[in-house]
Amino acid sequence: MADAAFVFIYLPGQLQPTVAGRFDLEGSPAVGQFVYGESYLANPAALPLDPIALPLRAQLFKTTLNSGFFGVFRDAIPDDWGRHVATKLYGDQFRSLFDYLWLPTADRIGALVFGRTVQRPVDEKPLLSWQDIQGTAYLEAIQKLDRDVPLTPAEQNVAIVFGAGTSAGGARPKFTVRKDNAVWLAKLNRQGDRFNEVRVEAGMLDLAAACGISVPEHEVQRIHHQDVLLVKRFDRAVTASGVLRYRMVSAGTVFQANEAAAQYSYTGSYPQLSRELARWTVTGDQDRRELFRRIAFNALTSATDDHERNHALVAEQDHFRLSLAFDLVPTPGATQKHYLALVIGEFGALAIRENLLSRAQIFQLTRDQANQVINEVQQVVREQWRAKFSARDVGTSDIERIASCFNPPAFESPAPDVAGL
């Protein structure tokens, strides 16, 4: 028996969703099918859900990737943290990927929502306001969910009322909150962290901005004896009438990547993402140069969790562009060599200057221009990283714990023999 969901989209400037089509999932192995509705195809404001995999036309689209989920639908489903929370709060109501389309949350990324009927999408829990958590058990409930500690009745109630931030991606505790006429992703520390990730990530975003990289507005708040990193969501905008939702896709969707294969090795690469920007955006050349600067930053700060779900494209209006940089955290390693999550160039994912330069032309840069970008980023990292983290009150011991991540000597290693990689 097939599972079926009607797909709704918040079109640019619209506060109410429009039904776009129907998604069906059936078979073993699963095959996903999507078809645009006739009314949507006739709508002059209609936009494709995915301009490459789901172009706007009358056609039955099929996929066997990602257990039958088109990438743009997979992006709207929670990752590890969201699934963990859903299981704890709702028991076995959500047993399959398809079930997560019915999560009653307003914080899933992008502009898509899903419904059991063509009339309207499933009901959503209200977005939490920053003031709401001041006098509630919400933060304690989130921390207990992270530690697998049973909730009190009051904590269980408040977590269910607000949905506990169940759809934002990633594996770490987080939730979405409204504050100061904006929508923010609130990120927390967790037991077992090697360092204060909240303050370190804030320092990394500050350092990236100093390197000329576009980052979201962000701040650190201290509440109920906990540090909370607030990162302004770039797929949301608050107006006097309500919250606008912008289309957003991960680089995994851009790559048409198979999530099952990504468990062993990520299937995309930075050169591929650069090429895809020409198909997906009208700001391709600008985005490619920005992307190269981010690669240099990641390599020079050991931000090696730069996988295909930690890059995205966003569309406030008709056209996509490279999103602001996000999820930047250094990863101390036990070896001198550093590898990014995605392939960089001729020498795979090895984080050395020569590897970045080996494919510079794909980013619309000459070798000299690419070297200049690397030198600019390297100088800022070398001269400012300690000051940026100190300004965010990162402790001395934490700074020393991550010190080896910044401007690592191995970055200037000569190009290796390919056989020696």
VOKOLDREN-448710 format. One record per residue: x, y, z of N, C-alpha, C in turn. Coordinates in steps of 0.05 Angstrom, whole numbers, plus 5000, padded with zeros to 4 digits. Layout:
BEGIN
R  npx  npy  npz capx capy capz  cpx  cpy  cpz
R    X    Y    Z    X    Y    Z    X    Y    Z
...
END
This chain:
BEGIN
R  npx  npy  npz capx capy capz  cpx  cpy  cpz
R 5017 4976 5000 5000 5000 5000 5017 5025 5000
R 5011 5044 4983 5027 5068 4980 5021 5088 5002
R 5042 5102 5011 5038 5126 5027 5035 5150 5009
R 5019 5169 5017 5014 5192 5000 5013 5217 5017
R 5024 5239 5006 5023 5265 5020 5020 5286 4999
R 5003 5306 5005 5001 5330 4989 5023 5350 4998
R 5037 5361 4978 5059 5378 4983 5050 5407 4979
R 5055 5423 5000 5048 5452 4999 5073 5468 5000
R 5072 5492 4988 5095 5510 4988 5087 5538 4995
R 5103 5551 5010 5100 5580 5015 5114 5595 4993
R 5099 5606 4975 5111 5621 4953 5121 5648 4962
R 5139 5661 4948 5151 5687 4957 5129 5707 4964
R 5132 5719 4988 5114 5739 4997 5087 5729 5008
R 5083 5703 5007 5057 5692 5016 5059 5681 5044
R 5038 5686 5060 5038 5677 5088 5021 5652 5091
R 5008 5643 5069 4992 5619 5069 5003 5600 5048
R 5004 5574 5053 5016 5556 5034 4997 5550 5011
R 5009 5543 4988 4995 5535 4964 5000 5506 4958
R 4980 5490 4952 4984 5462 4946 4998 5460 4919
R 5021 5445 4918 5037 5444 4894 5033 5417 4879
R 5029 5395 4894 5026 5370 4881 5024 5347 4901
R 5028 5323 4892 5025 5299 4909 5050 5282 4907
R 5058 5272 4931 5081 5255 4933 5071 5227 4942
R 5079 5206 4928 5072 5179 4934 5097 5162 4938
R 5096 5144 4957 5118 5127 4963 5108 5098 4966
R 5120 5080 4950 5111 5052 4951 5132 5033 4942
R 5128 5008 4948 5147 4987 4938 5170 4981 4957
R 5184 4960 4950 5208 4953 4965 5228 4940 4945
R 5249 4954 4938 5258 4980 4949 5238 5002 4942
R 5238 5023 4959 5218 5044 4956 5223 5060 4931
R 5201 5067 4918 5201 5085 4895 5184 5109 4902
R 5195 5133 4899 5180 5157 4904 5170 5169 4878
R 5145 5179 4878 5133 5192 4855 5122 5219 4863
R 5126 5238 4845 5114 5265 4850 5102 5275 4824
R 5079 5288 4827 5067 5301 4804 5056 5328 4813
R 5061 5349 4797 5050 5375 4803 5020 5375 4797
R 5004 5390 4814 4976 5392 4809 4970 5411 4786
R 4948 5406 4772 4940 5423 4749 4937 5452 4758
R 4925 5456 4781 4920 5483 4790 4946 5498 4795
R 4966 5483 4805 4992 5495 4811 5006 5502 4784
R 5005 5484 4765 5018 5489 4739 5005 5513 4725
R 4980 5518 4731 4966 5541 4719 4970 5567 4735
R 4982 5565 4758 4987 5589 4775 5010 5605 4764
R 5006 5630 4756 5029 5646 4745 5051 5651 4765
R 5045 5648 4791 5066 5652 4811 5081 5626 4818
R 5073 5604 4806 5085 5578 4814 5115 5577 4808
R 5130 5564 4826 5158 5560 4823 5164 5530 4827
R 5185 5520 4814 5192 5491 4817 5202 5486 4846
R 5194 5463 4856 5204 5455 4883 5234 5450 4881
R 5243 5439 4859 5272 5434 4854 5275 5438 4824
R 5289 5459 4815 5290 5466 4786 5304 5445 4769
R 5319 5427 4781 5333 5406 4766 5319 5379 4767
R 5314 5370 4791 5301 5343 4795 5271 5344 4791
R 5258 5368 4796 5229 5370 4794 5222 5396 4779
R 5230 5399 4754 5224 5423 4739 5194 5426 4736
R 5185 5450 4733 5157 5457 4733 5144 5448 4707
R 5133 5424 4705 5119 5415 4682 5102 5391 4689
R 5083 5385 4671 5065 5362 4675 5079 5336 4669
R 5088 5323 4690 5104 5298 4687 5103 5283 4713
R 5103 5256 4711 5106 5240 4735 5135 5235 4740
R 5146 5247 4761 5174 5244 4768 5178 5221 4787
R 5200 5206 4784 5205 5183 4801 5234 5183 4811
R 5238 5171 4834 5265 5168 4845 5266 5144 4863
R 5289 5131 4864 5295 5110 4883 5316 5118 4903
R 5327 5142 4900 5347 5152 4918 5335 5158 4945
R 5351 5157 4966 5342 5165 4993 5316 5152 5001
R 5315 5126 4997 5291 5110 5004 5266 5121 4990
R 5269 5132 4966 5247 5141 4950 5240 5171 4955
R 5256 5185 4970 5251 5213 4976 5267 5231 4958
R 5253 5248 4944 5266 5270 4929 5281 5287 4950
R 5305 5297 4941 5322 5311 4960 5308 5334 4975
R 5292 5349 4960 5279 5372 4973 5259 5363 4994
R 5247 5339 4991 5230 5329 5012 5246 5319 5036
R 5269 5306 5029 5286 5296 5051 5297 5319 5067
R 5302 5342 5055 5312 5365 5070 5292 5374 5091
R 5266 5369 5086 5245 5379 5104 5241 5359 5127
R 5255 5337 5128 5253 5317 5148 5275 5320 5169
R 5270 5316 5194 5291 5320 5214 5314 5300 5212
R 5337 5308 5221 5360 5291 5223 5360 5277 5251
R 5383 5269 5260 5385 5253 5284 5372 5265 5309
R 5377 5291 5314 5366 5304 5337 5336 5304 5336
R 5325 5313 5314 5296 5315 5311 5282 5288 5314
R 5294 5267 5303 5282 5241 5305 5283 5231 5334
R 5305 5236 5347 5308 5228 5375 5286 5241 5392
R 5282 5268 5388 5262 5282 5403 5234 5271 5397
R 5228 5267 5371 5202 5257 5364 5196 5230 5377
R 5216 5213 5378 5212 5187 5391 5207 5190 5420
R 5221 5208 5434 5218 5211 5462 5191 5224 5469
R 5181 5242 5452 5157 5257 5458 5132 5242 5448
R 5134 5228 5426 5110 5217 5413 5110 5187 5411
R 5130 5174 5422 5131 5145 5421 5134 5134 5393
R 5118 5115 5386 5120 5102 5360 5102 5114 5338
R 5093 5139 5343 5077 5152 5322 5093 5157 5296
R 5119 5159 5299 5136 5165 5276 5156 5142 5273
R 5148 5122 5257 5164 5098 5254 5180 5097 5228
R 5173 5114 5209 5186 5114 5183 5193 5142 5174
R 5210 5144 5154 5216 5171 5144 5191 5185 5135
R 5173 5171 5123 5148 5183 5113 5132 5195 5136
R 5131 5181 5159 5116 5191 5182 5125 5218 5190
R 5151 5224 5187 5161 5250 5196 5150 5274 5180
R 5138 5268 5157 5124 5290 5143 5101 5301 5159
R 5091 5285 5178 5068 5294 5194 5076 5307 5220
R 5102 5311 5225 5110 5324 5250 5096 5351 5253
R 5084 5356 5277 5069 5381 5280 5087 5404 5288
R 5105 5412 5271 5125 5432 5277 5127 5453 5256
R 5132 5478 5264 5135 5500 5245 5164 5506 5239
R 5182 5490 5248 5210 5497 5246 5226 5481 5225
R 5212 5464 5208 5227 5450 5188 5239 5470 5168
R 5262 5463 5157 5276 5482 5140 5261 5486 5113
R 5265 5509 5101 5254 5514 5075 5225 5523 5076
R 5212 5520 5053 5185 5531 5049 5164 5509 5045
R 5170 5484 5049 5151 5462 5043 5138 5453 5069
R 5112 5446 5067 5097 5433 5088 5080 5411 5074
R 5069 5393 5090 5056 5370 5079 5028 5366 5092
R 5010 5355 5076 4983 5350 5086 4972 5323 5078
R 4953 5313 5094 4940 5288 5088 4918 5292 5067
R 4909 5317 5065 4888 5323 5045 4897 5347 5029
R 4883 5351 5007 4891 5374 4989 4882 5400 5000
R 4865 5400 5021 4854 5425 5032 4875 5441 5048
R 4891 5427 5064 4909 5442 5081 4931 5424 5092
R 4954 5435 5100 4975 5418 5112 4968 5411 5140
R 4984 5393 5152 4980 5386 5180 4983 5410 5198
R 4970 5409 5221 4972 5431 5240 5000 5433 5251
R 5009 5457 5258 5035 5461 5268 5035 5472 5297
R 5054 5464 5313 5057 5477 5339 5067 5505 5335
R 5061 5523 5354 5070 5551 5351 5100 5552 5355
R 5113 5572 5342 5141 5577 5347 5144 5587 5376
R 5164 5578 5389 5171 5586 5416 5181 5615 5415
R 5173 5632 5433 5184 5659 5436 5206 5658 5457
R 5225 5676 5454 5248 5676 5473 5237 5682 5502
R 5217 5698 5504 5205 5704 5530 5193 5679 5543
R 5182 5661 5526 5169 5637 5536 5188 5619 5552
R 5213 5618 5544 5231 5599 5558 5242 5611 5584
R 5238 5637 5589 5249 5649 5613 5237 5636 5638
R 5211 5629 5638 5199 5619 5662 5187 5591 5659
R 5197 5576 5640 5187 5549 5635 5209 5528 5639
R 5201 5503 5637 5219 5481 5640 5231 5472 5613
R 5229 5489 5593 5235 5481 5566 5265 5474 5563
R 5283 5491 5572 5311 5485 5569 5319 5460 5583
R 5309 5456 5607 5315 5432 5622 5304 5407 5608
R 5281 5410 5596 5269 5388 5581 5287 5380 5557
R 5297 5401 5543 5315 5395 5520 5340 5381 5530
R 5352 5390 5552 5376 5377 5562 5371 5348 5571
R 5348 5344 5583 5341 5317 5592 5336 5299 5567
R 5324 5309 5547 5320 5294 5522 5347 5286 5511
R 5366 5304 5512 5392 5298 5501 5406 5276 5517
R 5402 5276 5543 5415 5257 5561 5399 5231 5564
R 5376 5229 5551 5358 5206 5555 5349 5203 5583
R 5344 5226 5597 5334 5226 5624 5304 5230 5623
R 5287 5215 5638 5258 5218 5637 5250 5247 5645
R 5229 5257 5631 5219 5284 5636 5198 5283 5658
R 5196 5305 5674 5174 5308 5692 5149 5314 5676
R 5125 5311 5687 5101 5317 5672 5101 5346 5661
R 5111 5365 5677 5111 5393 5668 5130 5396 5645
R 5154 5383 5646 5173 5385 5624 5162 5371 5599
R 5149 5348 5602 5137 5335 5579 5116 5352 5566
R 5100 5365 5582 5078 5382 5572 5089 5406 5556
R 5109 5420 5567 5119 5443 5554 5134 5435 5528
R 5148 5412 5529 5162 5403 5505 5143 5397 5482
R 5121 5384 5489 5101 5377 5468 5087 5401 5458
R 5081 5420 5476 5067 5445 5468 5082 5459 5446
R 5109 5461 5449 5125 5475 5430 5139 5458 5410
R 5135 5432 5411 5147 5414 5391 5176 5408 5395
R 5189 5421 5414 5217 5414 5422 5237 5417 5399
R 5231 5435 5380 5250 5440 5359 5257 5415 5343
R 5236 5400 5334 5241 5373 5324 5250 5372 5295
R 5250 5393 5280 5256 5389 5251 5282 5402 5242
R 5294 5419 5258 5320 5430 5249 5340 5408 5247
R 5359 5410 5228 5377 5387 5222 5399 5384 5242
R 5415 5363 5238 5439 5358 5254 5433 5340 5278
R 5455 5334 5293 5453 5314 5314 5453 5327 5342
R 5458 5353 5344 5461 5367 5370 5435 5379 5379
R 5431 5383 5405 5406 5395 5415 5403 5424 5406
R 5378 5429 5397 5372 5456 5386 5342 5459 5384
R 5334 5484 5380 5305 5489 5376 5303 5517 5362
R 5280 5522 5351 5275 5547 5337 5259 5566 5355
R 5266 5592 5355 5254 5611 5373 5250 5638 5359
R 5229 5652 5367 5225 5680 5357 5236 5699 5378
R 5251 5719 5368 5263 5739 5386 5269 5764 5369
R 5261 5787 5380 5267 5813 5367 5259 5813 5338
R 5234 5805 5332 5224 5806 5305 5241 5790 5285
R 5251 5768 5294 5266 5750 5276 5263 5721 5287
R 5270 5702 5270 5269 5674 5277 5298 5664 5279
R 5304 5651 5301 5331 5643 5307 5332 5612 5312
R 5355 5601 5306 5361 5573 5314 5377 5575 5340
R 5367 5563 5361 5380 5563 5387 5395 5537 5391
R 5421 5538 5396 5438 5515 5398 5450 5513 5426
R 5452 5489 5437 5460 5485 5464 5485 5468 5466
R 5499 5471 5488 5521 5452 5495 5508 5425 5504
R 5525 5405 5505 5515 5379 5514 5536 5366 5531
R 5528 5347 5547 5547 5332 5564 5567 5318 5546
R 5592 5318 5554 5612 5304 5539 5626 5320 5518
R 5617 5346 5514 5631 5363 5494 5660 5367 5503
R 5678 5367 5484 5706 5371 5490 5713 5400 5498
R 5695 5418 5489 5699 5446 5495 5671 5459 5494
R 5669 5484 5501 5644 5499 5501 5637 5505 5472
R 5621 5487 5459 5615 5489 5431 5599 5514 5424
R 5582 5523 5443 5566 5547 5438 5584 5571 5434
R 5602 5575 5452 5619 5599 5450 5641 5596 5428
R 5650 5571 5424 5670 5567 5403 5657 5571 5375
R 5632 5562 5371 5619 5566 5346 5614 5596 5341
R 5606 5610 5362 5603 5639 5359 5629 5652 5351
R 5651 5644 5363 5677 5655 5355 5685 5648 5327
R 5678 5624 5318 5683 5616 5290 5667 5633 5270
R 5642 5639 5277 5626 5656 5259 5638 5684 5258
R 5647 5694 5281 5660 5720 5281 5686 5720 5264
R 5701 5699 5267 5726 5697 5252 5721 5694 5222
R 5700 5679 5215 5693 5676 5186 5685 5703 5175
R 5669 5718 5190 5661 5745 5180 5686 5763 5176
R 5705 5761 5194 5730 5777 5191 5745 5768 5167
R 5742 5744 5158 5755 5733 5133 5739 5740 5108
R 5718 5755 5110 5703 5763 5086 5681 5743 5078
R 5674 5726 5096 5653 5705 5090 5626 5715 5101
R 5605 5710 5086 5578 5719 5094 5567 5699 5114
R 5561 5709 5138 5551 5692 5160 5525 5704 5170
R 5508 5687 5183 5484 5698 5195 5489 5715 5219
R 5471 5733 5225 5472 5747 5251 5471 5726 5273
R 5486 5731 5295 5487 5711 5316 5494 5725 5342
R 5487 5712 5364 5493 5722 5391 5493 5699 5411
R 5507 5704 5433 5506 5684 5455 5490 5696 5478
R 5471 5680 5488 5455 5688 5511 5461 5669 5534
R 5458 5679 5558 5462 5662 5582 5435 5661 5596
R 5423 5637 5599 5397 5635 5611 5395 5609 5626
R 5384 5610 5650 5382 5587 5667 5409 5572 5670
R 5430 5588 5673 5457 5578 5677 5468 5562 5653
R 5456 5568 5630 5465 5554 5606 5472 5575 5584
R 5493 5568 5569 5500 5584 5545 5482 5575 5522
R 5472 5594 5507 5455 5588 5484 5465 5605 5461
R 5472 5592 5438 5479 5606 5414 5454 5611 5397
R 5448 5635 5391 5426 5642 5373 5437 5650 5346
R 5428 5636 5326 5436 5641 5298 5411 5648 5282
R 5411 5671 5271 5387 5680 5256 5383 5663 5231
R 5358 5652 5229 5352 5634 5207 5349 5650 5181
R 5363 5642 5160 5362 5656 5135 5341 5645 5116
R 5325 5625 5126 5302 5616 5110 5276 5626 5122
R 5278 5646 5139 5254 5658 5152 5257 5688 5152
R 5235 5702 5151 5234 5731 5155 5208 5739 5168
R 5210 5755 5189 5186 5763 5204 5176 5790 5193
R 5150 5791 5186 5138 5816 5177 5116 5824 5196
R 5104 5847 5192 5082 5856 5209 5058 5836 5208
R 5056 5822 5186 5033 5804 5183 5038 5775 5190
R 5064 5767 5192 5070 5740 5198 5098 5733 5190
R 5104 5707 5189 5131 5696 5183 5131 5686 5154
R 5149 5697 5138 5154 5687 5111 5173 5664 5112
R 5169 5645 5094 5187 5622 5092 5199 5621 5065
R 5226 5618 5064 5240 5618 5039 5248 5590 5031
R 5248 5585 5005 5257 5558 4996 5286 5554 5003
R 5293 5530 5010 5321 5523 5017 5326 5494 5010
R 5349 5489 4999 5357 5461 4993 5386 5457 5002
R 5392 5433 5012 5419 5426 5020 5436 5420 4995
R 5462 5421 4999 5480 5413 4977 5475 5384 4970
R 5466 5367 4989 5460 5340 4982 5438 5338 4961
R 5418 5355 4963 5397 5356 4943 5408 5366 4917
R 5425 5386 4918 5438 5397 4893 5453 5374 4879
R 5467 5358 4895 5483 5336 4884 5466 5312 4875
R 5440 5312 4883 5423 5289 4880 5437 5265 4893
R 5447 5270 4918 5463 5249 4932 5445 5228 4944
R 5455 5204 4946 5441 5182 4959 5451 5181 4988
R 5432 5185 5007 5440 5186 5035 5452 5160 5044
R 5443 5138 5034 5453 5112 5042 5483 5110 5035
R 5491 5120 5012 5519 5119 5005 5536 5138 5022
R 5523 5161 5030 5537 5181 5046 5545 5171 5074
R 5533 5149 5083 5541 5137 5108 5570 5128 5108
R 5580 5122 5084 5607 5112 5081 5626 5132 5069
R 5616 5148 5050 5632 5169 5037 5614 5189 5024
R 5619 5215 5029 5602 5235 5017 5606 5235 4986
R 5584 5238 4972 5585 5233 4943 5590 5259 4927
R 5589 5282 4940 5593 5307 4926 5621 5317 4929
R 5626 5340 4917 5652 5353 4919 5649 5383 4916
R 5669 5398 4925 5667 5427 4921 5668 5435 4892
R 5684 5423 4875 5683 5430 4847 5655 5424 4835
R 5642 5402 4843 5615 5396 4833 5595 5417 4843
R 5597 5425 4868 5579 5446 4878 5584 5472 4863
R 5609 5478 4857 5614 5503 4841 5601 5501 4814
R 5603 5478 4800 5590 5476 4774 5560 5478 4776
R 5549 5465 4797 5519 5466 4800 5509 5494 4806
R 5525 5511 4817 5516 5538 4822 5509 5552 4796
R 5522 5545 4774 5516 5557 4748 5488 5549 4739
R 5479 5525 4747 5452 5515 4739 5430 5525 4758
R 5437 5528 4783 5417 5534 4803 5413 5564 4809
R 5434 5580 4804 5433 5608 4812 5438 5627 4789
R 5431 5652 4794 5438 5674 4775 5461 5690 4785
R 5472 5682 4808 5495 5695 4820 5518 5676 4822
R 5520 5659 4802 5539 5637 4802 5568 5645 4806
R 5578 5664 4791 5606 5672 4793 5612 5683 4821
R 5595 5700 4831 5599 5711 4858 5598 5689 4879
R 5579 5671 4876 5576 5649 4895 5600 5630 4894
R 5611 5625 4870 5634 5608 4868 5658 5619 4883
R 5663 5645 4880 5685 5657 4894 5681 5657 4924
R 5657 5661 4932 5651 5659 4961 5655 5631 4971
R 5647 5611 4955 5651 5583 4963 5681 5577 4966
R 5697 5587 4948 5726 5581 4950 5737 5593 4975
R 5728 5617 4982 5738 5630 5007 5730 5612 5031
R 5706 5601 5030 5697 5583 5052 5715 5558 5054
R 5722 5547 5031 5739 5523 5031 5766 5530 5044
R 5777 5553 5037 5802 5562 5049 5799 5565 5080
R 5777 5577 5088 5772 5580 5116 5769 5553 5131
R 5754 5535 5119 5751 5509 5131 5777 5494 5134
R 5794 5496 5113 5820 5483 5114 5838 5495 5135
R 5837 5522 5138 5855 5536 5156 5845 5537 5185
R 5821 5527 5190 5810 5526 5217 5801 5498 5225
R 5808 5478 5208 5801 5450 5214 5771 5447 5218
R 5755 5462 5203 5725 5458 5204 5718 5436 5185
R 5722 5411 5194 5721 5388 5177 5694 5374 5176
R 5674 5386 5189 5647 5375 5188 5631 5389 5166
R 5645 5394 5144 5633 5410 5122 5620 5392 5101
R 5603 5374 5111 5591 5355 5092 5568 5368 5077
R 5555 5352 5059 5536 5363 5040 5510 5373 5052
R 5505 5367 5077 5482 5379 5090 5489 5404 5106
R 5515 5411 5106 5524 5435 5119 5530 5457 5099
R 5520 5454 5075 5520 5475 5054 5492 5476 5043
R 5483 5500 5035 5456 5502 5025 5453 5525 5005
R 5431 5524 4990 5422 5546 4973 5395 5555 4984
R 5390 5581 4982 5365 5593 4992 5354 5612 4971
R 5328 5615 4970 5314 5632 4951 5294 5649 4965
R 5300 5675 4968 5280 5693 4980 5258 5700 4960
R 5266 5701 4934 5247 5707 4913 5247 5683 4893
R 5250 5689 4867 5248 5668 4847 5273 5651 4845
R 5297 5663 4850 5322 5649 4844 5338 5642 4869
R 5351 5619 4867 5368 5610 4889 5395 5624 4889
R 5408 5624 4912 5435 5634 4915 5448 5617 4937
R 5475 5618 4939 5489 5605 4960 5480 5617 4987
R 5473 5601 5006 5464 5611 5032 5488 5622 5047
R 5482 5636 5069 5502 5644 5088 5516 5619 5100
R 5540 5622 5109 5555 5600 5120 5544 5593 5148
R 5544 5567 5154 5533 5558 5180 5548 5533 5190
R 5542 5526 5215 5554 5502 5227 5585 5501 5224
R 5598 5522 5233 5627 5524 5232 5639 5518 5259
R 5651 5495 5262 5663 5487 5287 5690 5473 5282
R 5711 5481 5296 5737 5467 5291 5737 5439 5302
R 5751 5421 5289 5753 5393 5298 5782 5386 5304
R 5790 5386 5329 5818 5378 5335 5823 5350 5326
R 5846 5345 5314 5852 5318 5304 5878 5307 5317
R 5881 5281 5315 5904 5268 5326 5927 5265 5306
R 5922 5273 5281 5943 5271 5261 5949 5298 5249
R 5972 5301 5236 5979 5326 5224 5962 5332 5199
R 5956 5312 5184 5940 5316 5160 5911 5321 5168
R 5899 5340 5153 5871 5345 5157 5856 5340 5130
R 5833 5329 5132 5816 5324 5109 5789 5337 5114
R 5779 5351 5093 5752 5362 5095 5732 5339 5088
R 5707 5344 5092 5687 5323 5086 5682 5319 5056
R 5685 5341 5041 5680 5340 5012 5707 5342 4997
R 5708 5329 4974 5731 5331 4957 5737 5360 4949
R 5762 5368 4951 5770 5395 4944 5781 5398 4916
R 5799 5379 4909 5813 5382 4883 5827 5357 4875
R 5849 5360 4862 5864 5338 4851 5873 5317 4872
R 5876 5326 4897 5886 5308 4918 5864 5302 4938
R 5840 5298 4927 5818 5290 4944 5809 5311 4963
R 5805 5304 4988 5795 5322 5009 5818 5333 5026
R 5843 5327 5018 5866 5336 5034 5867 5366 5036
R 5868 5377 5061 5867 5405 5066 5894 5418 5065
R 5905 5421 5040 5930 5435 5036 5926 5455 5014
R 5944 5475 5014 5942 5497 4994 5942 5486 4965
R 5960 5468 4959 5963 5459 4932 5937 5445 4923
R 5923 5433 4940 5898 5420 4932 5877 5441 4926
R 5875 5462 4941 5856 5484 4935 5863 5497 4908
R 5889 5500 4903 5897 5513 4878 5893 5495 4854
R 5892 5469 4858 5891 5451 4835 5865 5453 4819
R 5844 5464 4831 5818 5467 4816 5808 5495 4817
R 5826 5514 4820 5818 5542 4824 5801 5552 4801
R 5807 5544 4776 5792 5554 4753 5763 5548 4754
R 5755 5526 4768 5727 5518 4770 5712 5538 4787
R 5726 5553 4803 5714 5574 4820 5717 5602 4808
R 5723 5602 4782 5726 5628 4768 5749 5644 4779
R 5770 5631 4786 5794 5644 4797 5819 5634 4782
R 5837 5652 4777 5863 5644 4767 5879 5633 4791
R 5901 5620 4785 5918 5610 4807 5927 5633 4825
R 5935 5655 4813 5944 5678 4829 5922 5689 4846
R 5898 5691 4834 5875 5702 4850 5868 5683 4873
R 5869 5657 4868 5863 5638 4888 5884 5639 4911
R 5909 5642 4904 5930 5646 4924 5925 5670 4941
R 5916 5692 4928 5911 5717 4943 5888 5712 4963
R 5867 5699 4955 5845 5693 4973 5855 5677 4997
R 5870 5656 4991 5881 5639 5013 5898 5655 5032
R 5915 5672 5020 5933 5689 5037 5917 5708 5055
R 5896 5719 5044 5879 5737 5060 5866 5723 5083
R 5855 5699 5078 5842 5684 5099 5863 5675 5119
R 5885 5666 5110 5907 5656 5127 5916 5678 5146
R 5920 5702 5136 5930 5724 5153 5910 5730 5175
R 5884 5732 5168 5864 5738 5188 5863 5715 5209
R 5863 5691 5200 5862 5668 5219 5886 5669 5238
R 5909 5673 5226 5934 5672 5242 5934 5695 5263
R 5925 5719 5255 5928 5742 5272 5904 5746 5291
R 5881 5735 5284 5857 5743 5300 5842 5720 5314
R 5849 5695 5309 5832 5674 5320 5831 5674 5350
R 5853 5678 5364 5853 5678 5393 5836 5701 5404
R 5839 5724 5391 5824 5748 5401 5794 5744 5397
R 5786 5732 5374 5758 5727 5369 5746 5708 5390
R 5760 5687 5398 5750 5669 5417 5750 5681 5445
R 5771 5696 5452 5771 5709 5478 5748 5729 5480
R 5742 5743 5459 5720 5762 5460 5693 5748 5464
R 5691 5722 5458 5667 5707 5463 5668 5691 5490
R 5688 5699 5506 5691 5686 5533 5696 5656 5531
R 5710 5648 5511 5719 5620 5510 5742 5617 5530
R 5740 5597 5547 5760 5593 5568 5787 5588 5558
R 5807 5594 5574 5835 5590 5566 5841 5561 5559
R 5831 5543 5576 5836 5515 5571 5823 5506 5544
R 5799 5516 5538 5786 5509 5513 5802 5521 5489
R 5812 5545 5492 5828 5557 5471 5853 5540 5465
R 5866 5531 5486 5889 5513 5482 5882 5486 5470
R 5858 5477 5477 5849 5451 5467 5844 5451 5436
R 5837 5475 5426 5831 5477 5397 5853 5491 5382
R 5875 5499 5395 5895 5515 5383 5908 5502 5358
R 5911 5476 5358 5923 5462 5335 5906 5464 5310
R 5881 5472 5313 5863 5473 5290 5869 5496 5271
R 5883 5517 5281 5884 5542 5266 5911 5545 5253
R 5909 5551 5226 5933 5554 5209 5952 5530 5214
R 5943 5506 5212 5960 5482 5217 5984 5482 5198
R 6008 5475 5207 6031 5474 5189 6027 5456 5165
R 6012 5434 5168 6008 5416 5146 5994 5428 5123
R 5981 5451 5127 5967 5464 5104 5987 5471 5082
R 6012 5477 5089 6032 5485 5069 6048 5461 5060
R 6039 5437 5066 6054 5413 5056 6054 5412 5026
R 6075 5401 5014 6076 5398 4985 6055 5378 4976
R 6048 5380 4951 6029 5361 4939 6040 5333 4940
R 6024 5314 4950 6033 5287 4952 6032 5272 4926
R 6046 5250 4925 6041 5231 4903 6013 5221 4906
R 5998 5219 4884 5971 5210 4885 5969 5183 4898
R 5989 5166 4893 5989 5139 4904 5992 5139 4934
R 6003 5162 4945 6008 5163 4974 5986 5175 4989
R 5964 5183 4977 5941 5195 4991 5928 5175 5010
END
